[in-house]
Amino acid sequence: MDKYSQLSGSGNCHIIALMSGTSVDAIDGVLVNISGTLLDARVTVLHEARHRWPAELRDRILAAMAPAVTPTAEICRLNVLTARRFAALAGEIASCGKIEHRQIAAIASHGQTLCHLPADSTGADGSTLQIGDISTIAQLSGIPTIGNFRMADMAVGGQGAPLAPFADQLLLTHAQRYRCVQNIGGIGNVTFLPPRGAAEEPIIAFDTGPGNMLMDALAAIFSSGAECCDHAGRRAATGRIIPPLLDELQSHPYFRQPPPKSTGREIFGRQMAEKIVQEYATAKPADMMATAAELTAWSIADAYRLFLPRFPDEVIVCGGGLYNDHLMRRLNHHLFGRGGGAVESIDSFGLPNQSREAICFALLGWAFLKGFAGNLPAATGAHRAVICGQYARP
């Protein structure tokens, strides 16, 4: 069975999708119309909206994330508090005036990841936890809600990630060119897309390593919490790479682990940043930031060379890292040097960067409603394709 054999059946519906990533900076929401079949799906963005997390709630979410030891009572409270924020954004989008409330088929909510533990070599089962209770969202919004997209894949041996390749293959596959869709959110992840005519070649997707997460954590430490990121990479651009630190970071075993693989804050989060600051206490903050940015850019290019069957003709970048000018310069250097390829923004392909991940989950929600599998086993390592998600009625 090739990767397109299951993609049949038509559909046309309106879906609100909600997404909050590992950086926990905001909830992104989008109202879309999805039409066509899974072979020629067409997504029209009708409305976009964004709610920044309240500072106090964001701090609580970050404090609860693995590898922190968090009381179950706090997780229970956060499950509802985050759901209320998701529902508020969904209500705002539903009232935008683009369509009638009754025309919205469902809300597709990714939720907020607190912990992601893929299966490891010890034989332990994989597990993941996204908070933002879908029953609460459904009841408060009055709209059926689909969520908990990752666990079905993990139940059949998958990593539960990445799930974005499902949308990438539908929206960004080219007729002749080999493409990589490189998301640089908190974590970096890639989808390798062979041309449409090369149905025998598998789509490959995995987490390349840190995206913005390590840089964000360092920025927060250096600013005593006043800054959540290195805006436009300005601090890193003034620094110099610390060779022994870069060598140490590049030696992390994750970078040599073959796909399928996924990672998160448990490895490349605050604890790693604190360790760097402690071990290199005499180094300049800008130099540590430059080294962290170099690690992200290097790890992406290194993953392509190690694990992709060939180098892509184009790299389409999305996620918050797209706005880090220094990081984009270093990425272009590591990928293509002085020529031979192109690094482009996803906005150039008609997909708004701010809403890209939300659009992915809109398509997963649509697939759930139509009864189609939403995971790609070649990307997640699952034993088989499965319908992803759970459903809550208002």
C-alpha positions in Angstrom: 0.0 0.0 0.0 1.5 3.3 -1.0 1.2 6.5 1.0 -1.7 7.8 -1.1 -3.9 4.7 -1.3 -6.2 5.6 1.7 -6.7 9.2 0.6 -10.1 9.1 -0.9 -13.5 10.4 0.1 -14.8 13.9 -0.1 -15.7 16.4 2.6 -16.6 20.1 3.1 -16.8 21.6 6.5 -15.9 24.5 8.7 -13.6 23.7 11.7 -12.1 25.9 14.4 -8.6 24.7 15.3 -6.7 25.7 18.5 -3.0 25.1 19.2 -0.5 26.0 21.9 3.0 24.9 21.4 5.9 24.0 23.7 7.0 27.6 24.0 3.7 28.4 25.7 3.6 31.9 24.3 0.0 32.0 23.0 -3.0 30.0 21.8 -3.3 30.2 18.1 -6.8 29.8 16.6 -8.0 29.6 13.1 -11.4 29.1 11.4 -11.0 27.2 8.1 -13.2 25.7 5.4 -11.9 22.4 4.2 -13.2 21.0 0.9 -12.3 18.3 -1.6 -10.9 14.9 -0.9 -7.9 13.8 1.0 -6.1 13.6 -2.3 -6.9 17.2 -3.2 -7.8 18.9 0.1 -8.3 22.6 -0.1 -8.0 24.7 3.0 -9.4 28.3 3.1 -8.5 30.4 6.1 -11.6 32.5 7.1 -10.4 34.0 10.3 -7.3 34.0 12.6 -7.0 35.0 16.2 -4.4 34.7 19.0 -4.7 34.9 22.8 -1.5 35.3 24.7 -1.4 33.3 27.9 -1.9 35.4 31.0 1.6 35.7 32.7 0.5 34.0 35.9 -1.1 31.0 34.1 1.8 30.7 31.7 4.2 30.5 34.7 2.1 27.8 36.2 2.1 25.8 33.0 5.8 26.0 32.6 6.4 25.1 36.2 4.2 22.0 35.8 6.0 20.7 32.7 8.2 17.6 32.8 10.8 17.0 34.2 9.3 19.0 37.1 7.6 17.1 39.9 4.1 18.5 39.9 1.2 17.7 42.3 -1.7 15.9 40.6 -4.0 18.6 42.1 -2.2 21.3 40.2 -2.4 19.3 36.9 -6.1 18.8 37.5 -6.6 22.5 38.0 -4.5 23.5 35.0 -6.5 21.0 32.9 -9.6 23.1 33.4 -8.0 26.5 33.5 -6.3 25.9 30.1 -9.6 24.5 28.7 -11.4 27.7 29.7 -8.8 29.8 27.8 -9.1 27.6 24.7 -12.9 27.8 24.9 -12.8 31.6 25.2 -10.7 31.9 22.0 -13.0 29.4 20.2 -16.0 31.5 21.2 -14.4 34.7 19.9 -13.6 33.0 16.6 -17.1 31.5 16.3 -18.5 35.0 16.8 -16.3 36.6 14.1 -19.2 36.9 11.7 -17.7 34.9 8.9 -20.2 32.1 9.2 -23.1 31.1 11.4 -22.3 29.3 14.6 -24.4 26.3 13.6 -22.2 25.8 10.5 -19.1 25.0 12.5 -18.7 21.2 12.5 -16.2 20.9 15.3 -13.3 22.4 17.3 -10.0 20.6 16.9 -7.9 21.3 19.9 -4.3 20.2 20.3 -4.3 21.3 23.9 -1.1 22.2 25.8 1.6 19.5 26.2 2.8 19.0 29.7 4.8 15.9 29.2 5.8 13.8 26.2 7.5 10.4 26.8 7.9 8.3 23.7 8.7 4.6 24.1 12.4 4.0 24.7 14.9 1.2 24.5 14.0 -0.1 28.0 10.6 -1.3 26.6 8.6 1.2 28.6 5.3 2.2 26.9 5.1 5.7 25.3 2.8 8.2 26.8 2.0 11.9 26.4 -0.2 14.4 28.2 -1.9 17.4 26.7 -4.1 19.4 29.1 -7.1 21.5 28.1 -10.1 19.2 28.8 -12.2 18.8 25.6 -15.5 18.3 27.5 -15.0 21.7 29.1 -14.3 23.3 25.8 -17.3 21.7 24.2 -19.7 22.7 27.0 -18.4 26.3 27.2 -18.4 26.8 23.4 -21.4 24.8 22.5 -19.4 23.2 19.7 -18.4 19.5 19.5 -14.7 19.2 20.3 -12.0 16.8 19.1 -8.8 16.5 21.1 -6.1 14.1 22.5 -4.8 13.4 19.0 -1.5 11.8 19.9 -2.4 8.8 22.1 -4.0 6.6 19.5 -0.7 6.6 17.6 1.2 5.8 20.8 -1.2 3.0 21.6 0.0 1.2 18.4 3.7 1.7 19.0 4.1 5.2 17.6 5.9 8.2 19.0 2.7 10.3 19.0 4.7 12.8 16.9 5.1 14.3 14.5 1.5 14.6 13.4 2.0 17.6 11.1 3.2 15.5 8.2 -0.4 14.5 7.6 -1.2 18.1 6.6 2.2 18.7 5.0 1.7 15.9 2.5 -1.7 17.2 1.5 -0.8 20.9 1.2 2.8 21.2 0.3 3.8 18.2 -1.8 5.3 19.3 -5.1 4.9 17.6 -8.5 8.7 17.3 -9.1 10.7 18.8 -6.3 11.9 17.2 -3.1 10.9 19.4 -0.2 11.5 19.6 3.6 9.0 21.4 5.8 11.0 22.5 8.8 9.1 23.7 11.8 11.1 25.6 14.3 8.9 25.9 17.3 10.0 25.1 20.8 11.3 21.9 19.2 12.5 21.5 15.6 10.8 19.0 13.4 11.0 18.1 9.7 8.8 16.5 7.1 10.6 15.2 4.1 8.2 15.3 1.1 9.1 13.4 -2.1 7.5 14.6 -5.3 3.9 13.7 -5.9 4.9 11.3 -8.7 7.2 9.4 -6.4 4.5 7.5 -4.5 6.9 4.6 -3.7 9.2 6.9 -1.7 8.2 7.3 1.9 7.5 10.5 3.7 9.9 10.8 6.6 9.3 13.0 9.6 10.9 13.4 13.0 12.0 15.9 15.6 15.5 17.2 14.6 16.2 18.5 18.2 15.9 21.9 19.9 14.1 24.7 18.1 13.7 27.9 20.1 13.3 26.2 23.4 16.9 26.3 24.6 17.3 29.9 23.4 14.1 30.9 25.0 15.1 29.4 28.4 18.5 31.2 28.2 16.8 34.5 27.4 14.5 34.1 30.4 17.5 33.4 32.7 19.6 36.3 31.4 16.7 38.7 31.8 15.5 37.4 35.1 12.2 36.4 33.5 11.6 39.8 31.8 12.1 38.3 28.3 10.7 35.1 26.9 12.9 34.9 23.8 15.9 36.5 21.9 13.9 38.9 19.7 15.0 38.6 16.1 18.1 36.9 17.4 19.7 40.2 18.2 21.5 39.0 21.3 22.9 35.9 19.6 24.0 38.1 16.6 26.4 40.0 18.9 27.9 36.9 20.5 30.5 34.4 19.5 30.2 30.6 19.5 31.8 28.9 22.5 33.5 25.9 20.8 33.8 23.5 23.9 30.1 24.2 24.7 29.0 23.6 21.2 31.0 20.3 21.1 29.4 19.2 24.3 25.9 20.0 23.1 26.5 18.3 19.8 27.6 15.1 21.5 24.1 14.6 23.0 23.0 11.0 21.9 19.6 12.3 20.6 21.3 13.7 17.5 22.6 10.2 16.5 19.4 8.4 17.4 17.8 7.3 14.1 14.1 8.1 13.3 11.4 7.6 14.2 12.1 9.8 17.2 10.6 12.8 19.1 11.8 14.9 21.9 10.7 17.8 24.1 11.3 20.0 27.1 12.4 17.0 29.1 15.8 17.1 27.2 16.2 20.5 25.7 14.4 22.7 28.2 15.1 24.8 31.2 17.3 22.2 33.0 19.7 22.1 30.0 19.8 26.0 30.0 20.5 26.1 33.7 23.3 23.6 33.3 24.9 25.7 30.6 24.8 28.9 32.6 26.3 27.1 35.7 29.1 25.4 33.8 30.0 28.5 31.7 29.4 31.1 34.4 32.3 33.2 33.2 31.1 33.3 29.5 29.2 36.2 28.1 25.4 35.7 27.9 25.5 36.7 24.2 28.1 34.0 23.5 25.9 31.3 25.2 22.9 32.5 23.1 25.0 32.4 19.9 26.0 28.9 20.7 22.5 27.8 21.4 21.3 29.3 18.1 24.2 27.5 16.3 23.1 24.2 17.9 19.6 24.6 16.5 20.8 25.5 13.0 23.5 22.7 13.0 21.2 20.0 14.3 18.7 20.6 11.5 21.2 20.4 8.7 23.0 17.5 10.4 19.7 15.5 10.7 19.1 16.0 7.0 22.5 14.6 6.1 22.3 11.7 8.5 18.7 10.5 8.1 17.2 11.7 4.8 17.6 9.7 1.6 18.7 12.8 -0.3 19.1 16.5 0.3 16.0 18.6 -0.5 15.6 21.1 -3.3 13.7 23.4 -1.1 13.3 23.9 2.7 10.1 25.6 3.8 10.5 27.0 7.3 7.7 27.7 9.7 7.3 28.3 13.4 8.5 31.1 15.7 12.1 30.5 14.6 11.2 32.1 11.2 11.3 35.5 13.0 14.8 34.9 14.4 16.9 36.6 11.7 20.2 35.4 13.1 19.0 31.8 13.3 17.7 31.9 9.7 21.1 33.2 8.5 22.9 30.4 10.3 20.4 27.8 9.1 20.8 28.9 5.5 24.6 28.7 6.0 24.5 25.2 7.3 22.0 23.9 4.7 23.1 25.6 1.5 26.1 27.7 2.1 26.5 30.0 -0.9 24.0 28.2 -3.1 22.4 25.0 -4.3 19.0 25.4 -2.6 16.5 27.7 -1.1 15.2 28.4 2.4 11.8 29.9 2.2 9.0 31.1 4.5 5.8 29.0 4.6 3.9 32.3 4.0 5.2 32.2 0.4 3.1 29.1 -0.2 -0.2 30.6 0.9 -0.2 29.2 4.4 0.1 31.8 7.2 3.0 30.9 9.5 1.2 32.0 12.6 -1.6 29.5 12.0 0.3 26.6 10.3 0.1 24.2 13.3 -3.5 25.1 14.0 -4.3 24.3 10.3 -2.6 21.0 10.7 -4.9 20.1 13.6 -7.9 21.4 11.6 -7.1 18.8 9.0 -6.7 16.1 11.6 -10.1 17.0 13.1 -11.6 16.8 9.6 -10.0 13.4 9.0 -11.4 12.3 12.4 -14.9 13.4 11.3 -14.6 11.6 8.0 -13.1 8.4 9.5 -9.7 8.7 8.0 -6.4 7.8 9.7 -4.4 10.8 10.7 -1.0 9.4 11.5 1.7 8.4 9.1 3.4 5.2 10.5 6.5 5.9 8.5 6.8 9.2 10.4 5.7 8.1 13.9 6.9 4.5 14.0 3.4 3.2 14.6 2.6 -0.4 13.6 -0.4 0.8 11.6 -2.4 3.9 10.6 -5.2 4.8 13.1 -7.9 7.5 13.4 -6.4 10.1 15.8 -8.5 11.9 18.4 -11.3 11.7 20.9 -14.7 13.5 20.7 -16.8 15.4 23.2 -20.3 16.7 22.6 -21.7 19.9 24.1 
